[in-house]
Amino acid sequence: MNYPLLKLAAIDIGSNAVRCQISAVLHYGDRYRLKRVEYVRYPLRLGEDVFATGRISPAREDKFVKFLHALKLLMEVHDVAHYLICATSAMRTAANAPEIVARVQKELNMPIQVIDGQDEAFYINRVIEHLLEDNKHYLHIDVGGGSTEFNIYHDRRKVASQSFEVGSIRRMQQEESGLSNDALNGTWQRMEDWVRENGRKYHVTRAIGTGGNINKLYSLAQPSLDKPVTRRRIGTILNNLTKMTMDERVNVAMLNPDRADVIVPAGQIYLSAMEWANINQMIVPDIGLKDGMLQTLFEQHFDEIDPLNENADHLPLATVPGRTNGME
């Protein structure tokens, strides 16, 4: 049976991995849902080049273009109607990023948006805001390979946000290179000051964590389904992982190699932010940048999705797949 579905795709070019998610728009009654039909992740690790040399190497650039070509073919097979490509910290830091973006446009006709921390926060906000409860105050922590984004929500409204050039790959490389504590602690101290000041100002009591590393830590914590994970539990897991060799992390903890080396540096950021804000529990909804990009595409092309809609000023929101709604 050929059941027609309009499909949207989001490609998130991160510092550690490139992710592509293809979702179908489902409509039943007055409810819209974005149902994931394909997900591909490849650990390209642009950040390894960029945070060490300031540029993306020719070898990694060629692999990047080949992978995007593969994703283009995948989207064609799925008959994707609209897609969005966003690149974050590594691409906005790389000196040769404009040339690579131009090459992809010329060879593949695929436009890449290199976005800043505010744009990242905007996209993630599109899905995070629907998880919040009235009269509650949240600190949202999103740790990537090259940067960390903080957002504070006060009674469902975002009241503060800040991006810091501290991420899992960047921090790991800094530590491995033997940089002095002063070099490591400058940005770290500014990040701590921001979280402490704004946490007190807005009386945050809950944390929301997004990103691949906190999702993996959540699964290792094995709390009850859809329950928050405690700061103490995160600390215990990180302590256990720190004691393991890389071989043990891969073969005993069953982590992918590209996760095994960055999960501790990333986890320390989440744990520290919770300590600075004096928060004891974190919600981990398994959503992120790609989901916000898909939500944005849904809204941008809603006239095509529902051409008979007469109330375009109040578009219905699509339910985004995540741990909290049991769609997968």
Secondary structure as the mmCIF struct_conf table of DSSP 4:
data_model
#
loop_
_struct_conf.conf_type_id
_struct_conf.id
_struct_conf.beg_label_comp_id
_struct_conf.beg_label_asym_id
_struct_conf.beg_label_seq_id
_struct_conf.end_label_comp_id
_struct_conf.end_label_asym_id
_struct_conf.end_label_seq_id
STRN STRN1 LYS A 7 ILE A 13
BEND BEND1 SER A 15 ASN A 16
STRN STRN2 VAL A 18 TYR A 28
TURN_TY1_P TURN_TY1_P1 GLY A 29 ASP A 30
STRN STRN3 ARG A 31 TYR A 42
HELX_RH_AL_P HELX_RH_AL_P1 LEU A 46 THR A 53
BEND BEND2 GLY A 54 ARG A 55
HELX_RH_AL_P HELX_RH_AL_P2 PRO A 58 VAL A 77
TURN_TY1_P TURN_TY1_P2 HIS A 78 ASP A 79
STRN STRN4 VAL A 80 ALA A 87
HELX_RH_AL_P HELX_RH_AL_P3 SER A 89 THR A 93
TURN_TY1_P TURN_TY1_P3 ALA A 95 ASN A 96
HELX_RH_AL_P HELX_RH_AL_P4 ALA A 97 LEU A 108
STRN STRN5 GLN A 113 VAL A 114
HELX_RH_AL_P HELX_RH_AL_P5 GLY A 117 ILE A 128
HELX_RH_3T_P HELX_RH_3T_P1 GLU A 129 LEU A 131
HELX_LH_PP_P HELX_LH_PP_P1 LEU A 132 GLU A 133
TURN_TY1_P TURN_TY1_P4 ASP A 134 ASN A 135
STRN STRN6 HIS A 137 VAL A 143
BEND BEND3 GLY A 145 GLY A 146
STRN STRN7 THR A 148 HIS A 154
TURN_TY1_P TURN_TY1_P5 ASP A 155 ARG A 156
STRN STRN8 ARG A 157 PHE A 164
BEND BEND4 GLU A 165 GLU A 165
HELX_RH_AL_P HELX_RH_AL_P6 SER A 168 GLU A 176
TURN_TY1_P TURN_TY1_P6 SER A 177 GLY A 178
HELX_RH_AL_P HELX_RH_AL_P7 ASN A 181 LYS A 201
TURN_TY1_P TURN_TY1_P7 TYR A 202 HIS A 203
STRN STRN9 ARG A 206 THR A 210
BEND BEND5 GLY A 211 GLY A 211
HELX_RH_AL_P HELX_RH_AL_P8 GLY A 212 ALA A 221
HELX_LH_PP_P HELX_LH_PP_P2 PRO A 223 PRO A 223
BEND BEND6 SER A 224 SER A 224
TURN_TY1_P TURN_TY1_P8 LEU A 225 ASP A 226
STRN STRN10 VAL A 229 THR A 230
HELX_RH_AL_P HELX_RH_AL_P9 ARG A 231 LYS A 243
BEND BEND7 MET A 244 MET A 244
HELX_RH_AL_P HELX_RH_AL_P10 MET A 246 ASN A 251
TURN_TY1_P TURN_TY1_P9 VAL A 252 VAL A 252
BEND BEND8 ALA A 253 ALA A 253
HELX_RH_AL_P HELX_RH_AL_P11 PRO A 257 ALA A 260
TURN_TY1_P TURN_TY1_P10 ASP A 261 VAL A 262
HELX_RH_AL_P HELX_RH_AL_P12 ILE A 263 TRP A 276
TURN_TY1_P TURN_TY1_P11 ALA A 277 ASN A 278
STRN STRN11 GLN A 281 ILE A 283
BEND BEND9 ASP A 286 ASP A 286
HELX_RH_AL_P HELX_RH_AL_P13 LEU A 289 GLN A 300
TURN_TY1_P TURN_TY1_P12 HIS A 301 HIS A 301
HELX_RH_AL_P HELX_RH_AL_P14 PHE A 302 ILE A 305
TURN_TY1_P TURN_TY1_P13 PRO A 307 LEU A 308
BEND BEND10 GLU A 310 GLU A 310
TURN_TY1_P TURN_TY1_P14 ALA A 312 ASP A 313
BEND BEND11 HIS A 314 HIS A 314
HELX_LH_PP_P HELX_LH_PP_P3 LEU A 315 LEU A 317
STRN STRN12 ALA A 318 THR A 319
HELX_LH_PP_P HELX_LH_PP_P4 VAL A 320 PRO A 321
TURN_TY1_P TURN_TY1_P15 ARG A 323 GLY A 326
#
